[in-house]
Amino acid sequence: MCEDRYLTFALGKGRLANKTMELFESIGITCEEMKDKDSRKLIFVNEELKMRFFLAKGPDVPTYVEYGAADIGVVGRDTILEENRNVYEVLDLGYGKCRMCVCGPASAAALLQNHERIRVATKYPLIAKEYFNNRKHQSVDIIKLNGSVELGPIVELSDVIVDIVETGSTLRENGLVVLEEVCPLSARMIVNPVSMQMQNKAITELVNRLRKKVLEA
Ligand code: PRP
């Protein structure tokens, strides 16, 4: 199939995809079609380079890559850890830097210290569970939320939250603080294991060119 020669990229929609296309442009990979801000199109092709790009919801990017619907994906490390898919993580792209943290009112520090059984609200149940069970050996009840997680401790749904902290403004404006850091985060490139074998030369070359650019930045 002639389509097989295309290298297909799944990009997490929004800011991340824009930053990724900026980085790709800096090594000569462009996709003019993608620049039309009013377009609702989801898939874009550069016939000359034999590359296809599609925009997906962040948490779906590892799914597309695991199943081989995309050879390569770009998404935050938070999503990679939470989705836990069979993909190779090949490059830290250096942007989208933030931290996964345990946050709450300052008074919740004692609950963490004493290893009490606490309630944890989060959009990232797997990351939270792994952190408390395997790293802290603390029993917790995880409550899955889909956003505005900072509300958890404020309305007494939970004692703490596990969430992304970037500038810290959301925490500050809601009277919460970082209590513990779970891990640093940034945008990562992931690759389908079969594509890595079948298109090894093209993928390795691309990753090397990107790595060089990222290190220069
Ligand atoms: C993210 C995250 C925090 C906030 C952190 O939420 O979940 O709430 O950004 O950023 P800050 O430290 O710069 O304030 P997002 O804006 O994605 O919305 P959400 O609450 O719907 O997840």
Boltz pocket constraint, residues with backbone or C-beta under 6 A from the ligand:
constraints:
  - pocket:
      binder: B
      contacts: [[A, 146], [A, 147], [A, 148], [A, 149], [A, 150], [A, 163], [A, 164], [A, 165], [A, 166], [A, 167], [A, 168], [A, 169], [A, 170], [A, 171]]
      max_distance: 6.0
